[in-house]
Amino acid sequence: MSEINGAAITILTEAPDGGPITEYDVSHFLTYARLIDAERAGTDWREAASEILLCAVEDDPAGSRRCWESHLARAHGVVKGPVSI
């Protein structure tokens, strides 16, 4: 659990998968922005997972990687929004 402006924020082991924006997504817009910024800056996934998602990368590298991948994918999905053809 982390804090933003004194409010406790819980990070799930995996972000919501597709579908409409959830309350979890809304409460994590800043987290998603930080993940996208870190990706664009070339930050190693381990550093981003540890610093942004508070994952225990050394203790659970596979779980941390899944957490990071799912949250980064969700971040891109939320930013991109629904696509209609």
C-alpha positions in Angstrom: 0.0 0.0 0.0 1.3 3.5 -0.8 0.1 7.0 0.0 -0.7 9.9 -2.3 -1.4 13.2 -0.5 -2.0 11.2 2.7 -4.6 8.8 1.1 -3.8 5.1 1.3 -3.7 3.5 -2.2 -3.8 -0.2 -2.6 -2.0 -1.8 -5.6 -3.5 -5.0 -6.8 -1.2 -7.8 -7.9 -2.8 -7.4 -11.4 -4.6 -4.5 -12.9 -8.2 -4.8 -14.2 -8.1 -6.5 -17.6 -9.9 -4.5 -20.3 -13.5 -3.3 -20.1 -14.7 0.1 -18.9 -12.7 2.3 -16.6 -13.2 1.2 -13.0 -12.9 3.0 -9.6 -9.5 1.3 -9.3 -8.4 2.9 -12.6 -9.6 6.3 -11.5 -7.7 6.0 -8.2 -4.6 5.0 -10.1 -4.5 7.6 -12.9 -1.3 9.1 -11.4 0.2 5.6 -11.0 -0.6 4.9 -14.7 0.9 8.2 -15.8 4.1 7.4 -13.8 4.4 4.0 -15.4 4.0 5.4 -18.9 6.6 8.2 -18.1 9.0 5.6 -16.7 8.6 3.5 -19.8 9.2 6.5 -22.1 12.3 7.4 -20.1 13.6 3.8 -20.6 13.4 2.9 -16.9 14.1 -0.7 -16.2 10.9 -2.6 -15.3 12.3 -3.7 -12.0 12.9 -0.1 -10.9 9.5 1.0 -12.0 7.8 -2.0 -10.3 9.7 -1.4 -7.1 9.3 2.4 -6.9 5.9 3.0 -8.5 4.0 -0.2 -7.7 5.9 -1.0 -4.5 6.6 -4.6 -5.6 9.1 -6.7 -3.8 11.1 -7.4 -6.9 13.9 -9.2 -5.2 11.6 -11.5 -3.3 9.1 -12.2 -6.1 10.5 -11.3 -9.5 7.9 -13.2 -11.5 4.9 -11.8 -9.6 6.5 -8.3 -9.7 6.9 -8.6 -13.5 3.2 -9.7 -13.9 2.1 -6.8 -11.7 4.2 -4.3 -13.7 3.1 -5.7 -17.1 -0.6 -5.7 -16.2 -0.6 -2.2 -14.8 1.4 -0.8 -17.8 -0.9 -2.5 -20.3 -3.9 -1.1 -18.4 -2.3 2.3 -18.3 -1.9 2.3 -22.1 -5.5 1.0 -22.5 -6.9 3.7 -20.3 -5.0 6.4 -22.1 -5.9 5.0 -25.5 -9.5 4.6 -24.7 -12.1 2.6 -26.6 -11.4 2.3 -30.3 -14.2 2.1 -32.9 -13.6 1.2 -36.5 
